[in-house]
Amino acid sequence: MRIPLDWLKEFVPVRWPAQDLAHRLTMAGLETAVVGGDLEVAVTPNRGDCLSVLGIAREVSALQGRVLSFKKTTAPKGGEAIKKCLKVQVQDRKGCPRYMARLIRGVAIKPSPAWMQKRLEAVGIRPVNNVVDCTNYLLAELGHPHHAFDSRFLRGDTIVVRREKAGTKFKTLDGETRECEPADLFICDEQGPVALAGILGGANSEVRPDTKDIVLEAAFFDPQRIHATAKRLKISTESSYRFERGVDPNGVENALHRVCQLIMQTAGGLPSRDWIDLYPNKIRPKQINLPAAEVKRILGLPIAPAQIKKILKSLGIAGTIPTWRSDLTRPIDLIEETARIYGYDKIPESRPRITVGLQEKPKGRGLYQAAARCLTGLGFTEGCHLGFVGEREVGDKGVALSNPLSADQTHLRDSLVPGLVKSALFNANRQVQSLKLFEWGKVFRWENGKVKEDRCLGLLAFGNEWPSQWQIKPKPVDFFTLKGALTRLFQAWGLEPFETEAQSQGEAVVLWQGVSIGRIDFLNLEVPMYVCEISLEKIIKNYQTQPAIFKPISPFPFVERDLALVVDSALPAQKIGEAIRQAGPPWLETFRVFDLYKGEGIEAGKKSIAFSLRYASKDRTLTNEEVNRAHEALTAHLEKTLPAKLR
């Protein structure tokens, strides 16, 4: 916005050169440059109060500590009572909290005086005629838009502020015919719209060269309503630009008297004796409590309470927030006002004090992280699917959406399986021959009249465990792929191994706490899919996050020994492992199964299972002799207790 310096000086004496003033305004938050001897101010969207000469004068007054020279205009005296010649009604009080109007008879439409035209051109407004120029002059001077109607075109001598039916067409001053929406606000007479409220006047009521009597409008319109309509219609006028950023609702009356005074000076005429002012719910100044200690805490320097009060008073904030500053709503806003007038450059540099603390993880977060590490290590990829599914993909307890996004997203999912299967099919149809997926997410279902949320973990696998390689045949995914993954997962969680009710391939299996594995072969795939889903609520409830324990890496070498035992075929490897862990020496570090054999050389009902054991000490190098003694003692113990036979 362009601010002529000579106009600015009518409100406040300026003691700094133009360049210095521009710099100080910029440092106070209003980016300003000097163009042609005048100020060019870039006003931020929240500072609608600065879209006028008066608004910038308030800023200069506060920065200089000079008194603002601004007096309210005395209402010009008039003749007839306005109620005899004009009726005004506001039907949409939310869209128009305040509406004022005054009649002036006997004006003479002609070019405005040279001094007024010069000032309007200086701020970028094209002169039109004396009446229109007066309304634009007040817009630039005080920031209050006005509109003048030719009273002979107000049918029924009536003004009604209301919304129109959708589809109503209206021709505006720019010659365009616009179609309105139900939310648009209009100024109407008895028969229809005469202006698009706060944005643009109508072609059917504009001031013309032969106009004699005018009705002046001054109002406060809802900023959000004006912004929405202007944006939809792609209109930006000087009026809408200010209304959508907020004008002072309690400055409307003074602005009306001021524009009336200017019109009488430049166009003659006699105003009505009084005026219409519909303002039933007055917008009053607000109060914000600002402790001085909070100013110190935020800014990091002690500013005396008296100085804070002086700064705020210079901005017109004396005890209450003036209604022209609608952007000030919180204590932090007042702290910012204090800082920018005090001077950001006066705030000393200091290193920020940063305290670091470890926040407690949400319940179940550690469980998820352990699952993600375990499953990705087993070759699974995490999937993330929308929680919306179609009606055919939920059971009888499915939760329907009141406002679905599409026909195939009408319900909240009650299982993770549909999403996993869709992803698998998408990949299978694009030549992906093998895939292992997992997903951690919520499912929803009706239970006892309420929607219950349940966190679940779903697994899916199809294709091969590993691809075909030289001299290595591919291994197809089967039931034991998911069972093995679940075994490793439960071990990662520190839970006891689950038991199965059935273990035959392709057969549905019930596992620990409701886990189920099922084979999906109804999808016409060459290779079947295997899928399972775990309800996690009980696991999360009972899961105890273990504190992180860091163990130093031993600098001493380890020794490995193999152990092959012949045992009953029904004896699980897990039982053998437990026996090894209990009977092994303190420096038995790890052990693993690396071979299982049944067949020639092994009697019926028996199996050979081989373990690799690693011995290592944290404080010394082990000798072969002591490792051999310990290994032999462990073997003898296993042969006696399992029972087992060394192969």
C-alpha positions in Angstrom: 0.0 0.0 0.0 1.3 3.5 -0.9 1.3 6.1 1.9 2.0 9.7 0.8 4.2 11.4 3.5 2.3 14.7 3.3 -0.9 12.8 4.1 0.7 10.9 6.9 2.0 14.1 8.5 -1.6 15.3 8.9 -2.0 12.6 11.6 1.5 12.5 13.2 4.6 14.7 13.0 7.4 12.7 11.3 10.9 13.5 12.7 12.9 11.0 10.7 13.9 11.1 7.0 11.8 8.8 4.8 14.6 6.1 4.5 15.0 6.0 8.3 11.2 5.8 8.8 11.0 3.0 6.3 13.7 1.1 8.1 12.1 1.5 11.5 8.7 0.4 10.2 10.4 -2.7 8.6 12.0 -3.5 11.9 8.6 -3.2 13.6 7.1 -5.9 11.3 5.8 -3.8 8.4 8.2 -4.2 5.4 8.5 -0.7 3.9 10.4 0.9 1.1 10.6 4.5 -0.2 9.2 4.9 -3.7 9.0 8.3 -5.3 9.3 10.0 -1.9 6.4 8.1 -0.5 6.2 4.9 1.6 5.4 1.6 0.0 4.2 -0.7 2.8 3.7 -4.5 2.5 0.9 -5.2 5.0 0.7 -8.8 6.3 -2.8 -10.4 6.1 -3.3 -10.2 9.9 -2.8 -6.4 10.0 -5.9 -5.1 8.3 -5.7 -2.1 10.6 -2.7 -0.9 8.7 -4.5 -0.6 5.3 -4.9 3.1 5.7 -3.0 6.3 6.4 -4.4 6.4 9.9 -3.3 2.8 10.6 0.3 3.6 9.5 0.2 6.8 11.5 -0.6 4.8 14.6 2.5 2.7 14.0 4.7 5.8 13.5 3.2 7.5 16.6 4.1 4.4 18.7 7.7 4.2 17.3 8.4 7.9 17.7 6.6 8.3 21.0 4.6 11.2 19.5 0.9 11.9 20.1 -1.4 10.9 17.3 -3.4 13.9 15.9 -6.7 12.3 15.2 -10.1 13.7 16.2 -13.5 12.2 15.5 -15.6 14.1 13.0 -18.7 15.9 14.2 -21.8 14.7 12.4 -22.9 17.4 9.8 -26.2 18.9 10.4 -29.1 18.1 8.1 -32.7 18.6 7.2 -35.5 15.9 7.0 -35.7 12.8 9.2 -34.3 9.8 7.4 -37.2 7.5 8.5 -39.5 9.4 6.1 -37.4 8.6 3.1 -35.5 5.3 3.8 -36.2 1.9 5.5 -33.4 -0.4 6.3 -33.6 -4.1 7.5 -30.8 -6.5 8.2 -31.9 -10.1 7.9 -28.5 -11.7 8.2 -27.0 -10.2 11.4 -24.1 -12.7 11.5 -23.0 -11.6 8.1 -23.6 -7.9 8.8 -23.3 -7.1 12.6 -23.5 -3.4 11.9 -25.1 -1.4 9.1 -25.4 2.4 8.8 -27.0 4.6 6.1 -27.5 8.4 5.6 -29.3 10.3 2.8 -27.9 13.4 1.0 -30.1 15.3 -1.3 -29.2 17.8 -4.0 -25.6 16.7 -4.8 -23.9 17.8 -8.1 -21.9 15.1 -9.8 -18.7 16.5 -11.2 -14.9 15.9 -11.1 -13.5 16.0 -7.6 -11.0 18.8 -6.6 -7.4 18.5 -7.9 -6.0 17.9 -4.4 -8.3 14.9 -3.9 -7.5 13.5 -7.3 -3.8 13.9 -6.6 -4.0 12.0 -3.4 -6.1 9.2 -4.8 -3.7 8.8 -7.7 -0.8 8.7 -5.2 -2.3 5.7 -3.4 -3.2 4.0 -6.7 -6.9 4.7 -7.0 -8.3 6.1 -10.3 -10.6 9.2 -9.8 -14.2 8.8 -11.0 -16.3 11.7 -9.8 -16.6 13.7 -6.6 -19.0 11.3 -4.8 -17.2 8.1 -5.6 -13.8 9.8 -5.0 -15.0 10.8 -1.5 -15.8 7.2 -0.6 -12.4 6.1 -1.9 -10.7 8.9 -0.1 -12.1 7.6 3.2 -11.1 4.1 2.3 -7.5 5.2 2.0 -7.5 7.6 4.9 -9.4 5.7 7.6 -9.5 2.2 6.1 -13.4 2.1 6.0 -15.0 1.2 2.7 -18.3 3.1 1.8 -20.8 2.8 -1.1 -23.1 5.4 -2.6 -26.4 4.4 -4.2 -28.5 6.6 -6.4 -31.6 6.8 -4.2 -34.0 6.9 -7.2 -33.0 3.4 -8.1 -33.7 1.9 -4.6 -37.1 0.5 -5.3 -39.5 1.1 -2.5 -36.9 3.4 -0.8 -35.8 0.2 1.0 -32.5 -1.5 1.8 -32.4 -5.1 3.0 -29.2 -6.9 3.9 -29.8 -10.6 3.2 -28.8 -13.7 1.3 -30.4 -14.7 -2.0 -31.5 -18.0 -3.4 -28.9 -20.1 -5.2 -28.7 -19.3 -8.9 -29.8 -15.7 -8.6 -28.0 -13.7 -11.2 -26.7 -10.1 -10.6 -24.9 -7.6 -12.8 -22.1 -5.8 -11.0 -20.5 -2.4 -11.7 -17.8 -4.1 -13.8 -20.4 -5.2 -16.3 -20.1 -8.9 -15.4 -23.2 -11.0 -14.6 -22.6 -13.2 -11.6 -24.5 -16.1 -10.2 -24.8 -16.2 -6.5 -24.6 -19.0 -3.9 -26.7 -19.3 -0.7 -23.8 -18.0 1.5 -23.3 -14.8 -0.5 -24.5 -11.6 1.2 -26.3 -8.9 -0.8 -27.6 -5.4 -0.4 -31.1 -5.5 -1.8 -34.1 -3.2 -2.3 -37.7 -4.3 -2.5 -37.2 -6.3 -5.7 -33.8 -7.7 -5.6 -30.0 -7.1 -5.3 -28.4 -3.7 -5.8 -24.9 -4.5 -4.5 -22.7 -7.5 -3.6 -22.2 -6.7 0.1 -18.7 -5.4 0.9 -17.3 -6.3 -2.5 -18.9 -4.5 -5.5 -21.9 -2.4 -6.3 -24.6 -3.2 -8.8 -24.9 -1.6 -12.2 -28.6 -1.0 -11.4 -27.9 1.5 -8.6 -24.7 3.2 -9.5 -24.1 7.0 -9.2 -24.5 8.6 -12.6 -23.8 12.1 -14.0 -27.5 13.1 -13.4 -27.7 11.7 -9.9 -29.1 14.2 -7.4 -29.9 12.2 -4.2 -27.6 9.5 -2.8 -27.8 7.0 0.0 -24.4 6.5 1.8 -23.7 3.0 3.2 -21.2 2.3 5.9 -21.0 -1.1 7.5 -19.1 -3.9 9.2 -19.4 -7.3 7.4 -18.2 -10.7 8.5 -14.6 -11.0 7.2 -14.9 -14.8 6.5 -18.1 -14.3 4.5 -16.6 -11.6 2.4 -13.4 -13.6 1.8 -15.3 -16.7 0.8 -17.5 -14.9 -1.7 -14.7 -12.8 -3.2 -12.5 -15.9 -3.6 -15.3 -17.9 -5.3 -16.1 -15.1 -7.7 -12.5 -14.3 -8.2 -13.1 -10.6 -7.4 -10.6 -8.5 -5.4 -11.6 -4.9 -4.9 -10.2 -2.2 -2.5 -13.4 -2.7 -0.5 -13.3 -6.5 -0.2 -9.5 -6.4 0.5 -10.2 -4.5 3.7 -13.4 -6.1 4.7 -12.0 -9.6 4.6 -9.1 -8.5 6.8 -11.4 -6.8 9.3 -12.3 -3.2 9.7 -13.1 -1.5 13.0 -16.8 -2.1 13.8 -16.8 0.8 16.2 -15.1 3.2 13.7 -18.0 2.9 11.2 -20.0 5.9 12.6 -17.0 8.3 12.5 -16.2 7.2 9.0 -19.8 7.8 7.8 -19.8 11.4 9.2 -16.4 12.0 7.7 -17.4 10.9 4.2 -20.7 12.9 4.5 -18.6 16.0 5.4 -16.3 15.5 2.3 -19.2 15.0 -0.1 -20.9 18.2 1.2 -17.6 20.0 0.6 -17.0 18.7 -2.9 -20.5 18.0 -4.3 -22.8 20.1 -2.1 -26.2 18.8 -1.0 -28.1 18.6 2.3 -27.9 15.4 4.5 -30.8 13.9 6.4 -31.2 15.2 10.0 -30.2 11.8 11.4 -29.0 8.4 10.2 -29.8 4.7 10.5 -27.5 2.6 12.7 -28.4 -1.0 13.1 -26.0 -2.4 15.7 -27.9 -4.6 18.1 -25.0 -6.7 19.4 -22.2 -4.3 20.0 -18.7 -5.6 19.6 -16.8 -4.4 22.7 -13.1 -4.2 23.4 -11.6 -7.3 25.0 -9.2 -7.6 27.9 -6.1 -9.7 28.0 -4.1 -10.3 31.1 -0.3 -9.9 30.5 2.0 -10.7 33.4 5.3 -9.0 33.3 7.0 -12.2 34.2 5.6 -13.8 31.0 7.2 -11.0 29.0 10.5 -11.7 30.6 10.2 -15.5 30.1 9.4 -15.2 26.4 11.8 -12.4 25.4 14.6 -13.3 27.8 15.1 -9.8 29.1 13.5 -7.8 31.9 11.3 -4.9 30.6 9.9 -2.8 33.4 6.1 -3.1 33.8 5.8 0.7 33.4 7.6 0.5 30.1 5.4 -2.3 28.8 2.4 -0.3 29.8 3.8 2.8 28.0 4.5 0.8 24.8 1.0 -0.8 24.7 -0.6 2.6 25.5 1.2 4.1 22.5 -0.5 1.5 20.3 -3.9 2.4 21.7 -3.9 -0.6 24.0 -4.8 1.0 27.3 -6.4 -1.6 29.5 -8.4 -3.1 26.7 -7.8 -4.2 23.2 -9.2 -1.7 20.7 -11.6 -3.1 18.2 -9.5 -2.1 15.3 -6.9 -4.7 16.4 -8.8 -7.9 15.9 -5.5 -9.8 15.5 -4.7 -9.5 19.2 -6.3 -12.4 21.0 -3.7 -13.9 23.3 -1.0 -12.7 25.8 1.7 -13.8 23.3 0.3 -11.3 20.8 0.8 -8.5 23.3 4.3 -9.7 24.0 5.0 -9.5 20.3 3.6 -5.9 20.2 5.9 -5.0 23.1 9.0 -6.6 21.4 8.6 -5.0 18.0 8.0 -1.4 19.4 10.8 -1.9 22.1 13.1 -3.0 19.2 14.1 -6.5 18.2 17.6 -5.3 17.8 17.7 -4.5 21.6 17.0 -8.1 22.6 20.5 -9.5 23.5 21.7 -12.7 21.8 21.9 -15.7 24.1 22.2 -19.4 23.7 18.9 -21.2 24.2 18.6 -23.5 27.1 17.7 -26.9 25.9 16.8 -29.7 28.3 16.8 -33.2 27.0 14.7 -35.9 28.5 13.6 -39.3 27.4 9.8 -39.5 27.1 8.0 -42.6 28.0 7.0 -44.6 25.0 3.2 -45.1 24.4 1.9 -48.4 25.5 2.6 -51.0 22.8 5.3 -48.9 21.0 8.0 -51.2 22.1 6.0 -54.2 21.0 5.6 -52.7 17.6 9.3 -51.8 17.2 10.2 -55.4 18.3 7.8 -56.8 15.7 9.0 -54.5 12.9 12.7 -55.5 13.6 11.9 -59.2 13.8 9.6 -59.4 10.7 11.7 -57.3 8.4 14.6 -59.4 9.4 12.6 -62.4 8.2 12.0 -60.8 4.8 8.6 -59.3 5.5 7.7 -55.8 4.1 5.4 -53.6 6.1 2.1 -52.5 4.5 -0.1 -49.6 5.4 -3.7 -49.6 4.1 -6.7 -47.4 4.4 -9.1 -48.3 7.2 -12.0 -48.1 4.8 -13.4 -51.1 3.0 -16.5 -52.1 1.0 -19.6 -53.7 2.5 -18.7 -57.2 1.2 -15.4 -57.1 3.1 -16.8 -56.8 6.6 -18.8 -59.2 8.8 -22.2 -58.7 10.4 -20.6 -56.5 13.1 -19.1 -54.1 10.6 -19.2 -50.3 11.3 -20.8 -48.3 8.4 -19.6 -44.8 7.6 -22.2 -42.0 7.6 -20.4 -40.1 4.8 -18.3 -42.6 2.8 -15.6 -41.4 0.4 -16.7 -43.8 -2.3 -18.9 -46.9 -3.0 -16.0 -49.3 -2.2 -15.1 -47.5 1.0 -18.4 -47.6 3.0 -17.3 -49.3 6.2 -14.4 -49.3 8.7 -12.4 -52.5 8.4 -13.0 -55.3 10.9 -9.9 -57.2 9.8 -6.5 -56.5 8.3 -6.8 -59.4 5.9 -8.7 -57.7 3.0 -6.0 -55.0 2.8 -3.2 -57.5 2.8 -4.9 -59.7 0.2 -5.6 -56.7 -2.1 -1.9 -55.6 -1.9 -0.8 -59.2 -2.6 -3.1 -59.5 -5.6 -2.0 -56.1 -6.9 1.6 -57.3 -6.8 0.9 -60.8 -8.2 -0.9 -59.3 -11.2 2.3 -57.3 -11.9 4.6 -60.3 -12.1 5.7 -60.3 -8.5 6.0 -64.0 -7.9 6.8 -64.0 -4.1 5.9 -61.6 -1.3 5.7 -61.5 2.5 3.7 -58.7 4.1 2.8 -57.6 7.6 0.6 -54.8 8.8 0.1 -53.3 12.3 -3.2 -51.4 12.6 -6.6 -51.0 14.1 -9.8 -52.8 13.3 -13.3 -51.8 14.3 -16.5 -53.6 15.1 -19.7 -53.2 17.0 -19.8 -54.7 20.5 -22.5 -54.2 23.1 -23.9 -51.3 21.2 -20.5 -49.5 21.0 -17.8 -49.3 18.4 -14.8 -51.2 19.7 -11.3 -50.6 18.4 -8.8 -53.4 18.4 -5.1 -53.3 17.5 -4.1 -56.2 15.3 -1.1 -57.6 13.5 -1.6 -59.3 10.1 0.8 -61.5 8.2 0.6 -62.7 4.6 2.9 -64.8 2.4 2.8 -66.3 -1.1 5.3 -67.6 -3.6 8.7 -68.9 -2.5 10.7 -68.5 0.6 13.7 -67.8 -1.5 14.2 -67.6 -5.3 15.7 -70.3 -7.5 19.5 -70.2 -7.4 22.4 -72.2 -8.8 22.2 -75.7 -7.3 19.5 -74.5 -4.9 15.8 -75.3 -5.5 13.2 -72.7 -4.5 11.2 -73.5 -1.3 7.5 -72.7 -1.6 5.8 -70.7 1.1 3.6 -73.0 3.3 1.9 -73.1 6.7 5.2 -73.4 8.5 6.4 -70.1 7.0 3.9 -68.1 9.1 4.2 -70.5 12.0 7.9 -70.0 12.1 7.6 -66.3 11.8 5.2 -66.2 14.7 7.5 -68.4 16.8 10.3 -65.9 16.2 8.0 -63.0 16.8 6.8 -64.3 20.2 10.3 -65.0 21.2 11.2 -61.4 20.3 8.4 -60.2 22.6 9.6 -62.4 25.4 6.4 -64.5 25.4 6.1 -68.2 26.0 5.8 -70.3 22.8 2.3 -70.9 21.6 0.6 -74.3 21.1 -1.2 -75.4 18.0 -4.3 -77.5 17.7 -3.5 -78.6 14.2 -0.3 -78.5 12.1 -1.1 -80.1 8.8 -0.4 -78.0 5.8 -3.3 -76.1 4.3 -5.5 -76.6 7.4 -6.7 -73.6 9.5 -4.8 -73.6 12.7 -5.7 -71.9 16.1 -2.6 -70.6 17.9 -1.8 -68.7 21.1 -4.6 -66.3 22.2 -6.8 -66.5 19.1 -4.1 -66.3 16.4 -5.2 -68.2 13.3 -3.3 -69.2 10.1 -5.4 -70.0 7.1 -4.7 -70.9 3.5 -6.4 -68.8 0.8 -6.9 -70.8 -2.4 -10.1 -69.2 -3.7 -8.3 -66.4 -5.5 -7.3 -68.5 -8.5 -3.6 -68.0 -7.9 -1.1 -70.4 -9.2 0.5 -70.4 -5.7 -1.8 -70.2 -2.6 -1.6 -67.4 0.0 -1.2 -68.0 3.7 -2.5 -65.3 6.1 -2.9 -64.9 9.8 -4.1 -62.1 12.1 -3.3 -61.5 15.8 -5.4 -59.5 18.3 -2.9 -57.5 20.2 -4.9 -55.9 23.0 -4.2 -58.6 25.6 -0.6 -58.8 24.6 -0.1 -55.0 24.8 -1.9 -54.9 28.2 0.4 -57.5 29.7 3.6 -56.6 27.8 6.3 -55.2 29.9 8.9 -53.1 28.2 12.3 -54.3 29.1 15.0 -51.7 29.8 17.7 -51.5 27.3 20.8 -53.4 28.4 24.1 -52.8 26.7 26.7 -55.5 26.8 30.3 -54.9 25.8 31.7 -57.0 23.0 34.2 -59.5 24.3 37.7 -58.9 23.0 38.5 -62.7 23.5 38.1 -65.3 20.8 35.3 -67.9 20.9 35.3 -71.6 20.4 32.7 -73.6 18.5 31.7 -77.2 18.9 29.0 -79.3 17.2 26.7 -81.7 18.9 24.5 -84.3 17.1 22.0 -86.2 19.2 19.6 -89.1 18.3 16.3 -88.6 20.1 12.7 -89.6 19.8 10.9 -88.0 16.8 8.3 -86.5 19.1 10.8 -84.6 21.2 10.7 -80.9 20.2 14.0 -79.1 19.5 12.8 -76.5 21.9 13.0 -79.0 24.8 16.5 -79.9 23.8 17.5 -76.3 23.7 16.1 -75.6 27.2 18.1 -78.6 28.5 21.3 -77.2 26.8 20.7 -73.7 28.3 20.1 -75.1 31.8 23.1 -77.5 31.9 25.6 -75.6 29.9 28.6 -73.8 31.5 28.5 -70.1 32.2 30.5 -69.3 29.1 28.1 -71.0 26.7 27.2 -67.9 24.6 24.8 -69.2 21.9 23.6 -72.3 20.2 21.5 -73.1 17.1 20.0 -76.0 15.2 21.7 -76.6 11.9 20.6 -80.1 10.8 17.7 -82.4 11.2 17.8 -85.9 9.7 15.6 -89.0 9.5 16.2 -92.0 7.4 18.9 -94.6 6.6 21.1 -95.2 9.6 18.5 -93.8 12.1 16.1 -96.3 13.6 12.4 -95.8 13.2 10.7 -93.4 15.5 14.0 -91.5 16.0 15.6 -88.4 14.5 19.0 -86.9 14.5 19.2 -83.2 15.4 22.5 -81.3 15.3 23.4 -78.1 17.3 26.2 -75.7 16.9 27.4 -74.3 20.2 29.6 -71.3 20.8 31.7 -70.9 24.0 33.2 -67.6 24.9 34.5 -65.9 28.1 34.2 -62.2 28.8 37.5 -62.0 30.8 39.9 -64.5 29.3 40.8 -66.8 26.4 39.4 -70.3 26.8 41.7 -73.3 26.3 40.7 -76.3 24.2 41.1 -78.6 27.2 38.5 -76.8 29.4 36.1 -76.4 26.4 36.4 -80.1 25.7 35.7 -81.0 29.4 32.6 -78.7 29.5 31.3 -80.0 26.2 31.7 -83.7 27.2 30.0 -83.0 30.6 27.0 -81.3 28.7 26.7 -84.2 26.3 26.7 -86.8 29.2 24.0 -84.7 30.9 21.8 -84.6 27.8 22.2 -88.4 27.2 21.0 -89.1 30.7 18.2 -86.6 31.1 16.5 -86.4 27.7 17.2 -89.3 27.0 19.5 -89.0 24.0 22.3 -90.8 22.2 25.4 -89.2 20.8 25.5 -89.8 17.1 
